[in-house]
Amino acid sequence: MVVTRPTCDVWWATLSDVRPEHVALLNSVEHGRRERYVRTEDRDRFTLGVAMTRLALGPLLGLPPAMVPLTRACRDCGEPHGPPAVAGGPLLSVSHSGDRVAMALSAHGPVGVDVEECSRQLDNAIERHVLAPAESAAPDDRGIFAYWTRKEALVKATGDGLRAPMTEITVSPPDEPPRLIAWSGRADLVGRITMRSLEPGPGYAACLALIDQPGAEVCEHAAAELFR
């Protein structure tokens, strides 16, 4: 019997990648959301996330990218401001910070991705909102961003989002490969999570979390592969 190794693809874009044809891929709800952003860079980050998602899913679903049936229903209120999803299709996650936009796609199970720009100023109290009691204080801001991206990727993969306090999640320290060590009240997850550090480029930290995908092969791509 041939055992298929699970795979997860991650695409990276920068704000300079955005084109008018990417805006054309947005549906009416997405156009409305895009226009509510005040800053141009926020509109471009959102546009790139949608464009990458539709362009990656289109060939997999046998649909023109503009016809990919993305939904954004919030788990709490049902309004269309939640994370993107496609019914019956691969699971995906989008993140952006600074000049980077990431989109992760897996046909094998839940996925969460997070990227953070490490040069931005952190609040002095951020450690007590991020670190669990068993985690040592990070030596510098880059250490905090490592903890932060690991935990953000985890809560995106599980779908908990901001409902899960980061202080209840213990992960490996920044100088070790990412892994989930403990999650208060969620001991069952420890053996089900696969985590990978990503390569977003200098000045950024990024992490990927997968559920029930042991030994997954993670492939990172430039978004130019989708935009050709």
PyMOL commands that place a pseudoatom at each C-alpha (Angstrom):
pseudoatom trace, name=CA, resn=MET, resi=1, chain=A, elem=C, hetatm=0, pos=[0.000, 0.000, 0.000]
pseudoatom trace, name=CA, resn=VAL, resi=2, chain=A, elem=C, hetatm=0, pos=[1.347, 3.426, -0.959]
pseudoatom trace, name=CA, resn=VAL, resi=3, chain=A, elem=C, hetatm=0, pos=[1.015, 5.995, 1.822]
pseudoatom trace, name=CA, resn=THR, resi=4, chain=A, elem=C, hetatm=0, pos=[0.663, 9.541, 0.489]
pseudoatom trace, name=CA, resn=ARG, resi=5, chain=A, elem=C, hetatm=0, pos=[2.642, 12.089, 2.439]
pseudoatom trace, name=CA, resn=PRO, resi=6, chain=A, elem=C, hetatm=0, pos=[0.498, 15.136, 3.300]
pseudoatom trace, name=CA, resn=THR, resi=7, chain=A, elem=C, hetatm=0, pos=[1.623, 18.391, 1.714]
pseudoatom trace, name=CA, resn=CYS, resi=8, chain=A, elem=C, hetatm=0, pos=[0.957, 22.037, 2.455]
pseudoatom trace, name=CA, resn=ASP, resi=9, chain=A, elem=C, hetatm=0, pos=[1.721, 24.909, 0.097]
pseudoatom trace, name=CA, resn=VAL, resi=10, chain=A, elem=C, hetatm=0, pos=[2.510, 28.414, 1.313]
pseudoatom trace, name=CA, resn=TRP, resi=11, chain=A, elem=C, hetatm=0, pos=[2.597, 31.370, -1.087]
pseudoatom trace, name=CA, resn=TRP, resi=12, chain=A, elem=C, hetatm=0, pos=[4.345, 34.659, -0.337]
pseudoatom trace, name=CA, resn=ALA, resi=13, chain=A, elem=C, hetatm=0, pos=[3.503, 38.030, -1.877]
pseudoatom trace, name=CA, resn=THR, resi=14, chain=A, elem=C, hetatm=0, pos=[4.724, 41.567, -1.244]
pseudoatom trace, name=CA, resn=LEU, resi=15, chain=A, elem=C, hetatm=0, pos=[2.723, 44.769, -1.609]
pseudoatom trace, name=CA, resn=SER, resi=16, chain=A, elem=C, hetatm=0, pos=[4.517, 45.567, -4.872]
pseudoatom trace, name=CA, resn=ASP, resi=17, chain=A, elem=C, hetatm=0, pos=[2.855, 42.482, -6.417]
pseudoatom trace, name=CA, resn=VAL, resi=18, chain=A, elem=C, hetatm=0, pos=[-0.681, 43.901, -6.415]
pseudoatom trace, name=CA, resn=ARG, resi=19, chain=A, elem=C, hetatm=0, pos=[-2.227, 44.613, -9.840]
pseudoatom trace, name=CA, resn=PRO, resi=20, chain=A, elem=C, hetatm=0, pos=[-5.611, 45.928, -11.045]
pseudoatom trace, name=CA, resn=GLU, resi=21, chain=A, elem=C, hetatm=0, pos=[-6.506, 42.452, -12.283]
pseudoatom trace, name=CA, resn=HIS, resi=22, chain=A, elem=C, hetatm=0, pos=[-6.225, 41.195, -8.702]
pseudoatom trace, name=CA, resn=VAL, resi=23, chain=A, elem=C, hetatm=0, pos=[-8.869, 43.697, -7.587]
pseudoatom trace, name=CA, resn=ALA, resi=24, chain=A, elem=C, hetatm=0, pos=[-11.110, 42.313, -10.330]
pseudoatom trace, name=CA, resn=LEU, resi=25, chain=A, elem=C, hetatm=0, pos=[-11.053, 38.890, -8.612]
pseudoatom trace, name=CA, resn=LEU, resi=26, chain=A, elem=C, hetatm=0, pos=[-12.911, 40.245, -5.565]
pseudoatom trace, name=CA, resn=ASN, resi=27, chain=A, elem=C, hetatm=0, pos=[-16.656, 39.629, -5.263]
pseudoatom trace, name=CA, resn=SER, resi=28, chain=A, elem=C, hetatm=0, pos=[-19.086, 42.320, -4.145]
pseudoatom trace, name=CA, resn=VAL, resi=29, chain=A, elem=C, hetatm=0, pos=[-18.733, 41.541, -0.436]
pseudoatom trace, name=CA, resn=GLU, resi=30, chain=A, elem=C, hetatm=0, pos=[-14.941, 41.562, -0.705]
pseudoatom trace, name=CA, resn=HIS, resi=31, chain=A, elem=C, hetatm=0, pos=[-15.006, 44.836, -2.661]
pseudoatom trace, name=CA, resn=GLY, resi=32, chain=A, elem=C, hetatm=0, pos=[-17.036, 46.370, 0.147]
pseudoatom trace, name=CA, resn=ARG, resi=33, chain=A, elem=C, hetatm=0, pos=[-14.592, 45.160, 2.746]
pseudoatom trace, name=CA, resn=ARG, resi=34, chain=A, elem=C, hetatm=0, pos=[-11.660, 46.399, 0.699]
pseudoatom trace, name=CA, resn=GLU, resi=35, chain=A, elem=C, hetatm=0, pos=[-13.118, 49.887, 0.392]
pseudoatom trace, name=CA, resn=ARG, resi=36, chain=A, elem=C, hetatm=0, pos=[-13.637, 50.149, 4.147]
pseudoatom trace, name=CA, resn=TYR, resi=37, chain=A, elem=C, hetatm=0, pos=[-9.881, 50.079, 4.680]
pseudoatom trace, name=CA, resn=VAL, resi=38, chain=A, elem=C, hetatm=0, pos=[-8.593, 53.646, 4.987]
pseudoatom trace, name=CA, resn=ARG, resi=39, chain=A, elem=C, hetatm=0, pos=[-4.947, 53.030, 4.128]
pseudoatom trace, name=CA, resn=THR, resi=40, chain=A, elem=C, hetatm=0, pos=[-3.830, 51.925, 0.669]
pseudoatom trace, name=CA, resn=GLU, resi=41, chain=A, elem=C, hetatm=0, pos=[-1.469, 49.318, 2.093]
pseudoatom trace, name=CA, resn=ASP, resi=42, chain=A, elem=C, hetatm=0, pos=[-4.304, 47.691, 4.051]
pseudoatom trace, name=CA, resn=ARG, resi=43, chain=A, elem=C, hetatm=0, pos=[-6.439, 47.516, 0.906]
pseudoatom trace, name=CA, resn=ASP, resi=44, chain=A, elem=C, hetatm=0, pos=[-3.511, 45.974, -0.987]
pseudoatom trace, name=CA, resn=ARG, resi=45, chain=A, elem=C, hetatm=0, pos=[-2.825, 43.365, 1.713]
pseudoatom trace, name=CA, resn=PHE, resi=46, chain=A, elem=C, hetatm=0, pos=[-6.453, 42.279, 1.662]
pseudoatom trace, name=CA, resn=THR, resi=47, chain=A, elem=C, hetatm=0, pos=[-6.544, 42.229, -2.142]
pseudoatom trace, name=CA, resn=LEU, resi=48, chain=A, elem=C, hetatm=0, pos=[-3.413, 40.079, -2.383]
pseudoatom trace, name=CA, resn=GLY, resi=49, chain=A, elem=C, hetatm=0, pos=[-4.780, 37.586, 0.138]
pseudoatom trace, name=CA, resn=VAL, resi=50, chain=A, elem=C, hetatm=0, pos=[-7.982, 37.180, -1.866]
pseudoatom trace, name=CA, resn=ALA, resi=51, chain=A, elem=C, hetatm=0, pos=[-6.169, 37.029, -5.220]
pseudoatom trace, name=CA, resn=MET, resi=52, chain=A, elem=C, hetatm=0, pos=[-3.695, 34.365, -4.073]
pseudoatom trace, name=CA, resn=THR, resi=53, chain=A, elem=C, hetatm=0, pos=[-6.499, 32.292, -2.576]
pseudoatom trace, name=CA, resn=ARG, resi=54, chain=A, elem=C, hetatm=0, pos=[-8.671, 32.378, -5.685]
pseudoatom trace, name=CA, resn=LEU, resi=55, chain=A, elem=C, hetatm=0, pos=[-5.778, 31.800, -8.090]
pseudoatom trace, name=CA, resn=ALA, resi=56, chain=A, elem=C, hetatm=0, pos=[-4.527, 28.801, -6.085]
pseudoatom trace, name=CA, resn=LEU, resi=57, chain=A, elem=C, hetatm=0, pos=[-7.954, 27.240, -5.584]
pseudoatom trace, name=CA, resn=GLY, resi=58, chain=A, elem=C, hetatm=0, pos=[-9.278, 27.766, -9.117]
pseudoatom trace, name=CA, resn=PRO, resi=59, chain=A, elem=C, hetatm=0, pos=[-7.265, 24.971, -10.791]
pseudoatom trace, name=CA, resn=LEU, resi=60, chain=A, elem=C, hetatm=0, pos=[-7.889, 22.603, -7.852]
pseudoatom trace, name=CA, resn=LEU, resi=61, chain=A, elem=C, hetatm=0, pos=[-11.642, 23.111, -8.062]
pseudoatom trace, name=CA, resn=GLY, resi=62, chain=A, elem=C, hetatm=0, pos=[-11.796, 23.295, -11.853]
pseudoatom trace, name=CA, resn=LEU, resi=63, chain=A, elem=C, hetatm=0, pos=[-13.209, 26.818, -11.721]
pseudoatom trace, name=CA, resn=PRO, resi=64, chain=A, elem=C, hetatm=0, pos=[-12.182, 30.236, -13.036]
pseudoatom trace, name=CA, resn=PRO, resi=65, chain=A, elem=C, hetatm=0, pos=[-10.527, 32.041, -10.102]
pseudoatom trace, name=CA, resn=ALA, resi=66, chain=A, elem=C, hetatm=0, pos=[-13.262, 34.691, -9.931]
pseudoatom trace, name=CA, resn=MET, resi=67, chain=A, elem=C, hetatm=0, pos=[-15.852, 31.914, -9.487]
pseudoatom trace, name=CA, resn=VAL, resi=68, chain=A, elem=C, hetatm=0, pos=[-14.204, 30.226, -6.493]
pseudoatom trace, name=CA, resn=PRO, resi=69, chain=A, elem=C, hetatm=0, pos=[-16.966, 30.205, -3.828]
pseudoatom trace, name=CA, resn=LEU, resi=70, chain=A, elem=C, hetatm=0, pos=[-15.136, 31.716, -0.873]
pseudoatom trace, name=CA, resn=THR, resi=71, chain=A, elem=C, hetatm=0, pos=[-17.112, 32.326, 2.294]
pseudoatom trace, name=CA, resn=ARG, resi=72, chain=A, elem=C, hetatm=0, pos=[-16.139, 34.507, 5.264]
pseudoatom trace, name=CA, resn=ALA, resi=73, chain=A, elem=C, hetatm=0, pos=[-18.854, 33.745, 7.796]
pseudoatom trace, name=CA, resn=CYS, resi=74, chain=A, elem=C, hetatm=0, pos=[-17.788, 34.628, 11.338]
pseudoatom trace, name=CA, resn=ARG, resi=75, chain=A, elem=C, hetatm=0, pos=[-18.107, 31.685, 13.740]
pseudoatom trace, name=CA, resn=ASP, resi=76, chain=A, elem=C, hetatm=0, pos=[-19.642, 33.965, 16.375]
pseudoatom trace, name=CA, resn=CYS, resi=77, chain=A, elem=C, hetatm=0, pos=[-22.098, 36.173, 14.477]
pseudoatom trace, name=CA, resn=GLY, resi=78, chain=A, elem=C, hetatm=0, pos=[-22.305, 34.806, 10.923]
pseudoatom trace, name=CA, resn=GLU, resi=79, chain=A, elem=C, hetatm=0, pos=[-21.356, 38.138, 9.357]
pseudoatom trace, name=CA, resn=PRO, resi=80, chain=A, elem=C, hetatm=0, pos=[-18.896, 38.001, 6.397]
pseudoatom trace, name=CA, resn=HIS, resi=81, chain=A, elem=C, hetatm=0, pos=[-15.808, 39.254, 8.251]
pseudoatom trace, name=CA, resn=GLY, resi=82, chain=A, elem=C, hetatm=0, pos=[-14.308, 35.911, 9.269]
pseudoatom trace, name=CA, resn=PRO, resi=83, chain=A, elem=C, hetatm=0, pos=[-11.355, 34.016, 7.771]
pseudoatom trace, name=CA, resn=PRO, resi=84, chain=A, elem=C, hetatm=0, pos=[-11.762, 32.762, 4.187]
pseudoatom trace, name=CA, resn=ALA, resi=85, chain=A, elem=C, hetatm=0, pos=[-13.013, 29.230, 3.547]
pseudoatom trace, name=CA, resn=VAL, resi=86, chain=A, elem=C, hetatm=0, pos=[-14.398, 27.174, 0.668]
pseudoatom trace, name=CA, resn=ALA, resi=87, chain=A, elem=C, hetatm=0, pos=[-17.075, 24.571, 1.354]
pseudoatom trace, name=CA, resn=GLY, resi=88, chain=A, elem=C, hetatm=0, pos=[-15.865, 21.047, 0.644]
pseudoatom trace, name=CA, resn=GLY, resi=89, chain=A, elem=C, hetatm=0, pos=[-12.491, 22.247, -0.618]
pseudoatom trace, name=CA, resn=PRO, resi=90, chain=A, elem=C, hetatm=0, pos=[-8.945, 22.479, 0.743]
pseudoatom trace, name=CA, resn=LEU, resi=91, chain=A, elem=C, hetatm=0, pos=[-8.430, 24.269, 4.057]
pseudoatom trace, name=CA, resn=LEU, resi=92, chain=A, elem=C, hetatm=0, pos=[-6.589, 27.562, 4.002]
pseudoatom trace, name=CA, resn=SER, resi=93, chain=A, elem=C, hetatm=0, pos=[-5.215, 30.389, 6.106]
pseudoatom trace, name=CA, resn=VAL, resi=94, chain=A, elem=C, hetatm=0, pos=[-4.120, 33.939, 5.262]
pseudoatom trace, name=CA, resn=SER, resi=95, chain=A, elem=C, hetatm=0, pos=[-1.875, 36.318, 7.197]
pseudoatom trace, name=CA, resn=HIS, resi=96, chain=A, elem=C, hetatm=0, pos=[-0.228, 39.644, 6.498]
pseudoatom trace, name=CA, resn=SER, resi=97, chain=A, elem=C, hetatm=0, pos=[2.085, 42.088, 8.215]
pseudoatom trace, name=CA, resn=GLY, resi=98, chain=A, elem=C, hetatm=0, pos=[4.157, 44.954, 6.896]
pseudoatom trace, name=CA, resn=ASP, resi=99, chain=A, elem=C, hetatm=0, pos=[5.100, 44.215, 3.286]
pseudoatom trace, name=CA, resn=ARG, resi=100, chain=A, elem=C, hetatm=0, pos=[4.342, 40.464, 3.430]
pseudoatom trace, name=CA, resn=VAL, resi=101, chain=A, elem=C, hetatm=0, pos=[1.191, 38.503, 2.671]
pseudoatom trace, name=CA, resn=ALA, resi=102, chain=A, elem=C, hetatm=0, pos=[1.086, 34.725, 3.237]
pseudoatom trace, name=CA, resn=MET, resi=103, chain=A, elem=C, hetatm=0, pos=[-1.506, 32.184, 2.113]
pseudoatom trace, name=CA, resn=ALA, resi=104, chain=A, elem=C, hetatm=0, pos=[-1.325, 28.539, 3.199]
pseudoatom trace, name=CA, resn=LEU, resi=105, chain=A, elem=C, hetatm=0, pos=[-3.352, 25.762, 1.595]
pseudoatom trace, name=CA, resn=SER, resi=106, chain=A, elem=C, hetatm=0, pos=[-3.750, 22.117, 2.645]
pseudoatom trace, name=CA, resn=ALA, resi=107, chain=A, elem=C, hetatm=0, pos=[-6.001, 19.386, 1.275]
pseudoatom trace, name=CA, resn=HIS, resi=108, chain=A, elem=C, hetatm=0, pos=[-5.171, 17.136, 4.228]
pseudoatom trace, name=CA, resn=GLY, resi=109, chain=A, elem=C, hetatm=0, pos=[-6.468, 18.992, 7.285]
pseudoatom trace, name=CA, resn=PRO, resi=110, chain=A, elem=C, hetatm=0, pos=[-6.702, 22.271, 9.201]
pseudoatom trace, name=CA, resn=VAL, resi=111, chain=A, elem=C, hetatm=0, pos=[-3.933, 24.805, 8.670]
pseudoatom trace, name=CA, resn=GLY, resi=112, chain=A, elem=C, hetatm=0, pos=[-2.914, 28.095, 10.285]
pseudoatom trace, name=CA, resn=VAL, resi=113, chain=A, elem=C, hetatm=0, pos=[-0.258, 30.564, 9.163]
pseudoatom trace, name=CA, resn=ASP, resi=114, chain=A, elem=C, hetatm=0, pos=[1.009, 33.747, 10.788]
pseudoatom trace, name=CA, resn=VAL, resi=115, chain=A, elem=C, hetatm=0, pos=[3.599, 36.332, 9.795]
pseudoatom trace, name=CA, resn=GLU, resi=116, chain=A, elem=C, hetatm=0, pos=[4.732, 39.345, 11.815]
pseudoatom trace, name=CA, resn=GLU, resi=117, chain=A, elem=C, hetatm=0, pos=[7.015, 42.241, 10.983]
pseudoatom trace, name=CA, resn=CYS, resi=118, chain=A, elem=C, hetatm=0, pos=[9.699, 42.237, 13.662]
pseudoatom trace, name=CA, resn=SER, resi=119, chain=A, elem=C, hetatm=0, pos=[10.710, 45.877, 13.341]
pseudoatom trace, name=CA, resn=ARG, resi=120, chain=A, elem=C, hetatm=0, pos=[7.444, 47.311, 14.662]
pseudoatom trace, name=CA, resn=GLN, resi=121, chain=A, elem=C, hetatm=0, pos=[7.363, 48.667, 18.187]
pseudoatom trace, name=CA, resn=LEU, resi=122, chain=A, elem=C, hetatm=0, pos=[5.965, 46.360, 20.857]
pseudoatom trace, name=CA, resn=ASP, resi=123, chain=A, elem=C, hetatm=0, pos=[4.031, 47.448, 23.903]
pseudoatom trace, name=CA, resn=ASN, resi=124, chain=A, elem=C, hetatm=0, pos=[6.039, 46.964, 27.104]
pseudoatom trace, name=CA, resn=ALA, resi=125, chain=A, elem=C, hetatm=0, pos=[3.290, 44.744, 28.521]
pseudoatom trace, name=CA, resn=ILE, resi=126, chain=A, elem=C, hetatm=0, pos=[3.067, 42.413, 25.522]
pseudoatom trace, name=CA, resn=GLU, resi=127, chain=A, elem=C, hetatm=0, pos=[4.982, 39.592, 27.240]
pseudoatom trace, name=CA, resn=ARG, resi=128, chain=A, elem=C, hetatm=0, pos=[2.277, 39.027, 29.832]
pseudoatom trace, name=CA, resn=HIS, resi=129, chain=A, elem=C, hetatm=0, pos=[-0.304, 38.668, 27.062]
pseudoatom trace, name=CA, resn=VAL, resi=130, chain=A, elem=C, hetatm=0, pos=[1.816, 36.218, 25.014]
pseudoatom trace, name=CA, resn=LEU, resi=131, chain=A, elem=C, hetatm=0, pos=[3.948, 34.088, 27.332]
pseudoatom trace, name=CA, resn=ALA, resi=132, chain=A, elem=C, hetatm=0, pos=[2.630, 31.124, 29.322]
pseudoatom trace, name=CA, resn=PRO, resi=133, chain=A, elem=C, hetatm=0, pos=[3.851, 30.692, 32.929]
pseudoatom trace, name=CA, resn=ALA, resi=134, chain=A, elem=C, hetatm=0, pos=[6.270, 27.922, 31.901]
pseudoatom trace, name=CA, resn=GLU, resi=135, chain=A, elem=C, hetatm=0, pos=[7.879, 30.029, 29.155]
pseudoatom trace, name=CA, resn=SER, resi=136, chain=A, elem=C, hetatm=0, pos=[10.988, 32.044, 29.899]
pseudoatom trace, name=CA, resn=ALA, resi=137, chain=A, elem=C, hetatm=0, pos=[10.970, 35.736, 29.191]
pseudoatom trace, name=CA, resn=ALA, resi=138, chain=A, elem=C, hetatm=0, pos=[12.091, 36.315, 25.626]
pseudoatom trace, name=CA, resn=PRO, resi=139, chain=A, elem=C, hetatm=0, pos=[15.600, 37.791, 25.366]
pseudoatom trace, name=CA, resn=ASP, resi=140, chain=A, elem=C, hetatm=0, pos=[14.478, 40.417, 22.849]
pseudoatom trace, name=CA, resn=ASP, resi=141, chain=A, elem=C, hetatm=0, pos=[11.594, 41.449, 20.602]
pseudoatom trace, name=CA, resn=ARG, resi=142, chain=A, elem=C, hetatm=0, pos=[12.493, 38.822, 18.003]
pseudoatom trace, name=CA, resn=GLY, resi=143, chain=A, elem=C, hetatm=0, pos=[11.954, 36.169, 20.655]
pseudoatom trace, name=CA, resn=ILE, resi=144, chain=A, elem=C, hetatm=0, pos=[8.526, 37.583, 21.456]
pseudoatom trace, name=CA, resn=PHE, resi=145, chain=A, elem=C, hetatm=0, pos=[7.611, 37.549, 17.764]
pseudoatom trace, name=CA, resn=ALA, resi=146, chain=A, elem=C, hetatm=0, pos=[8.697, 33.902, 17.542]
pseudoatom trace, name=CA, resn=TYR, resi=147, chain=A, elem=C, hetatm=0, pos=[6.371, 32.963, 20.416]
pseudoatom trace, name=CA, resn=TRP, resi=148, chain=A, elem=C, hetatm=0, pos=[3.631, 35.163, 18.962]
pseudoatom trace, name=CA, resn=THR, resi=149, chain=A, elem=C, hetatm=0, pos=[3.674, 33.713, 15.437]
pseudoatom trace, name=CA, resn=ARG, resi=150, chain=A, elem=C, hetatm=0, pos=[3.766, 30.143, 16.761]
pseudoatom trace, name=CA, resn=LYS, resi=151, chain=A, elem=C, hetatm=0, pos=[0.708, 30.711, 18.920]
pseudoatom trace, name=CA, resn=GLU, resi=152, chain=A, elem=C, hetatm=0, pos=[-1.188, 32.715, 16.295]
pseudoatom trace, name=CA, resn=ALA, resi=153, chain=A, elem=C, hetatm=0, pos=[-0.642, 29.924, 13.776]
pseudoatom trace, name=CA, resn=LEU, resi=154, chain=A, elem=C, hetatm=0, pos=[-1.972, 27.419, 16.309]
pseudoatom trace, name=CA, resn=VAL, resi=155, chain=A, elem=C, hetatm=0, pos=[-5.186, 29.293, 17.148]
pseudoatom trace, name=CA, resn=LYS, resi=156, chain=A, elem=C, hetatm=0, pos=[-5.828, 29.856, 13.451]
pseudoatom trace, name=CA, resn=ALA, resi=157, chain=A, elem=C, hetatm=0, pos=[-5.443, 26.141, 12.728]
pseudoatom trace, name=CA, resn=THR, resi=158, chain=A, elem=C, hetatm=0, pos=[-7.852, 25.188, 15.528]
pseudoatom trace, name=CA, resn=GLY, resi=159, chain=A, elem=C, hetatm=0, pos=[-10.283, 27.973, 14.662]
pseudoatom trace, name=CA, resn=ASP, resi=160, chain=A, elem=C, hetatm=0, pos=[-10.143, 29.390, 18.194]
pseudoatom trace, name=CA, resn=GLY, resi=161, chain=A, elem=C, hetatm=0, pos=[-8.652, 32.711, 17.120]
pseudoatom trace, name=CA, resn=LEU, resi=162, chain=A, elem=C, hetatm=0, pos=[-8.721, 35.415, 19.778]
pseudoatom trace, name=CA, resn=ARG, resi=163, chain=A, elem=C, hetatm=0, pos=[-11.018, 33.298, 21.953]
pseudoatom trace, name=CA, resn=ALA, resi=164, chain=A, elem=C, hetatm=0, pos=[-7.967, 31.270, 23.092]
pseudoatom trace, name=CA, resn=PRO, resi=165, chain=A, elem=C, hetatm=0, pos=[-5.648, 33.149, 25.499]
pseudoatom trace, name=CA, resn=MET, resi=166, chain=A, elem=C, hetatm=0, pos=[-2.027, 32.795, 24.407]
pseudoatom trace, name=CA, resn=THR, resi=167, chain=A, elem=C, hetatm=0, pos=[-1.001, 32.440, 28.048]
pseudoatom trace, name=CA, resn=GLU, resi=168, chain=A, elem=C, hetatm=0, pos=[-2.736, 29.027, 28.119]
pseudoatom trace, name=CA, resn=ILE, resi=169, chain=A, elem=C, hetatm=0, pos=[-0.522, 27.752, 25.280]
pseudoatom trace, name=CA, resn=THR, resi=170, chain=A, elem=C, hetatm=0, pos=[3.077, 26.637, 25.851]
pseudoatom trace, name=CA, resn=VAL, resi=171, chain=A, elem=C, hetatm=0, pos=[5.347, 26.259, 22.828]
pseudoatom trace, name=CA, resn=SER, resi=172, chain=A, elem=C, hetatm=0, pos=[9.041, 25.554, 22.348]
pseudoatom trace, name=CA, resn=PRO, resi=173, chain=A, elem=C, hetatm=0, pos=[11.470, 28.478, 22.903]
pseudoatom trace, name=CA, resn=PRO, resi=174, chain=A, elem=C, hetatm=0, pos=[12.594, 30.645, 19.970]
pseudoatom trace, name=CA, resn=ASP, resi=175, chain=A, elem=C, hetatm=0, pos=[15.988, 28.909, 19.620]
pseudoatom trace, name=CA, resn=GLU, resi=176, chain=A, elem=C, hetatm=0, pos=[14.310, 25.518, 19.039]
pseudoatom trace, name=CA, resn=PRO, resi=177, chain=A, elem=C, hetatm=0, pos=[12.130, 24.248, 16.164]
pseudoatom trace, name=CA, resn=PRO, resi=178, chain=A, elem=C, hetatm=0, pos=[8.478, 25.143, 16.793]
pseudoatom trace, name=CA, resn=ARG, resi=179, chain=A, elem=C, hetatm=0, pos=[6.277, 22.630, 18.558]
pseudoatom trace, name=CA, resn=LEU, resi=180, chain=A, elem=C, hetatm=0, pos=[3.300, 22.632, 20.868]
pseudoatom trace, name=CA, resn=ILE, resi=181, chain=A, elem=C, hetatm=0, pos=[4.300, 21.553, 24.382]
pseudoatom trace, name=CA, resn=ALA, resi=182, chain=A, elem=C, hetatm=0, pos=[1.032, 22.072, 26.269]
pseudoatom trace, name=CA, resn=TRP, resi=183, chain=A, elem=C, hetatm=0, pos=[-2.366, 23.735, 25.951]
pseudoatom trace, name=CA, resn=SER, resi=184, chain=A, elem=C, hetatm=0, pos=[-4.433, 24.144, 29.101]
pseudoatom trace, name=CA, resn=GLY, resi=185, chain=A, elem=C, hetatm=0, pos=[-7.531, 21.973, 28.825]
pseudoatom trace, name=CA, resn=ARG, resi=186, chain=A, elem=C, hetatm=0, pos=[-6.545, 20.760, 25.342]
pseudoatom trace, name=CA, resn=ALA, resi=187, chain=A, elem=C, hetatm=0, pos=[-4.046, 17.976, 26.045]
pseudoatom trace, name=CA, resn=ASP, resi=188, chain=A, elem=C, hetatm=0, pos=[-5.416, 15.987, 23.082]
pseudoatom trace, name=CA, resn=LEU, resi=189, chain=A, elem=C, hetatm=0, pos=[-3.975, 18.512, 20.637]
pseudoatom trace, name=CA, resn=VAL, resi=190, chain=A, elem=C, hetatm=0, pos=[-0.315, 18.084, 21.600]
pseudoatom trace, name=CA, resn=GLY, resi=191, chain=A, elem=C, hetatm=0, pos=[0.173, 14.879, 19.610]
pseudoatom trace, name=CA, resn=ARG, resi=192, chain=A, elem=C, hetatm=0, pos=[-1.887, 16.105, 16.653]
pseudoatom trace, name=CA, resn=ILE, resi=193, chain=A, elem=C, hetatm=0, pos=[-0.041, 19.339, 15.847]
pseudoatom trace, name=CA, resn=THR, resi=194, chain=A, elem=C, hetatm=0, pos=[2.765, 19.712, 13.304]
pseudoatom trace, name=CA, resn=MET, resi=195, chain=A, elem=C, hetatm=0, pos=[4.563, 23.067, 13.212]
pseudoatom trace, name=CA, resn=ARG, resi=196, chain=A, elem=C, hetatm=0, pos=[7.108, 24.535, 10.807]
pseudoatom trace, name=CA, resn=SER, resi=197, chain=A, elem=C, hetatm=0, pos=[9.129, 27.748, 10.772]
pseudoatom trace, name=CA, resn=LEU, resi=198, chain=A, elem=C, hetatm=0, pos=[8.719, 29.618, 7.488]
pseudoatom trace, name=CA, resn=GLU, resi=199, chain=A, elem=C, hetatm=0, pos=[11.005, 31.889, 5.462]
pseudoatom trace, name=CA, resn=PRO, resi=200, chain=A, elem=C, hetatm=0, pos=[9.247, 35.238, 4.953]
pseudoatom trace, name=CA, resn=GLY, resi=201, chain=A, elem=C, hetatm=0, pos=[12.504, 37.143, 4.440]
pseudoatom trace, name=CA, resn=PRO, resi=202, chain=A, elem=C, hetatm=0, pos=[14.673, 39.437, 6.607]
pseudoatom trace, name=CA, resn=GLY, resi=203, chain=A, elem=C, hetatm=0, pos=[12.883, 41.385, 9.305]
pseudoatom trace, name=CA, resn=TYR, resi=204, chain=A, elem=C, hetatm=0, pos=[9.930, 38.998, 9.624]
pseudoatom trace, name=CA, resn=ALA, resi=205, chain=A, elem=C, hetatm=0, pos=[8.958, 35.955, 11.681]
pseudoatom trace, name=CA, resn=ALA, resi=206, chain=A, elem=C, hetatm=0, pos=[6.465, 33.357, 10.438]
pseudoatom trace, name=CA, resn=CYS, resi=207, chain=A, elem=C, hetatm=0, pos=[5.125, 29.971, 11.453]
pseudoatom trace, name=CA, resn=LEU, resi=208, chain=A, elem=C, hetatm=0, pos=[2.793, 27.290, 10.111]
pseudoatom trace, name=CA, resn=ALA, resi=209, chain=A, elem=C, hetatm=0, pos=[0.617, 24.932, 12.168]
pseudoatom trace, name=CA, resn=LEU, resi=210, chain=A, elem=C, hetatm=0, pos=[-1.129, 21.804, 10.857]
pseudoatom trace, name=CA, resn=ILE, resi=211, chain=A, elem=C, hetatm=0, pos=[-3.554, 19.440, 12.587]
pseudoatom trace, name=CA, resn=ASP, resi=212, chain=A, elem=C, hetatm=0, pos=[-3.473, 15.669, 11.984]
pseudoatom trace, name=CA, resn=GLN, resi=213, chain=A, elem=C, hetatm=0, pos=[-0.839, 15.923, 9.240]
pseudoatom trace, name=CA, resn=PRO, resi=214, chain=A, elem=C, hetatm=0, pos=[2.265, 14.197, 10.665]
pseudoatom trace, name=CA, resn=GLY, resi=215, chain=A, elem=C, hetatm=0, pos=[5.344, 14.339, 8.471]
pseudoatom trace, name=CA, resn=ALA, resi=216, chain=A, elem=C, hetatm=0, pos=[3.760, 16.928, 6.208]
pseudoatom trace, name=CA, resn=GLU, resi=217, chain=A, elem=C, hetatm=0, pos=[5.921, 18.354, 3.426]
pseudoatom trace, name=CA, resn=VAL, resi=218, chain=A, elem=C, hetatm=0, pos=[5.739, 22.148, 3.421]
pseudoatom trace, name=CA, resn=CYS, resi=219, chain=A, elem=C, hetatm=0, pos=[6.509, 23.920, 0.140]
pseudoatom trace, name=CA, resn=GLU, resi=220, chain=A, elem=C, hetatm=0, pos=[6.978, 27.694, 0.035]
pseudoatom trace, name=CA, resn=HIS, resi=221, chain=A, elem=C, hetatm=0, pos=[6.417, 29.579, -3.228]
pseudoatom trace, name=CA, resn=ALA, resi=222, chain=A, elem=C, hetatm=0, pos=[6.636, 33.126, -4.525]
pseudoatom trace, name=CA, resn=ALA, resi=223, chain=A, elem=C, hetatm=0, pos=[3.195, 34.434, -5.444]
pseudoatom trace, name=CA, resn=ALA, resi=224, chain=A, elem=C, hetatm=0, pos=[4.605, 35.219, -8.886]
pseudoatom trace, name=CA, resn=GLU, resi=225, chain=A, elem=C, hetatm=0, pos=[3.950, 31.555, -9.695]
pseudoatom trace, name=CA, resn=LEU, resi=226, chain=A, elem=C, hetatm=0, pos=[0.232, 32.253, -9.316]
pseudoatom trace, name=CA, resn=PHE, resi=227, chain=A, elem=C, hetatm=0, pos=[0.272, 35.684, -10.948]
pseudoatom trace, name=CA, resn=ARG, resi=228, chain=A, elem=C, hetatm=0, pos=[1.801, 34.579, -14.254]
for i in range(1, 228): cmd.bond("trace and resi %d" % i, "trace and resi %d" % (i + 1))
show_as sticks, trace
zoom trace
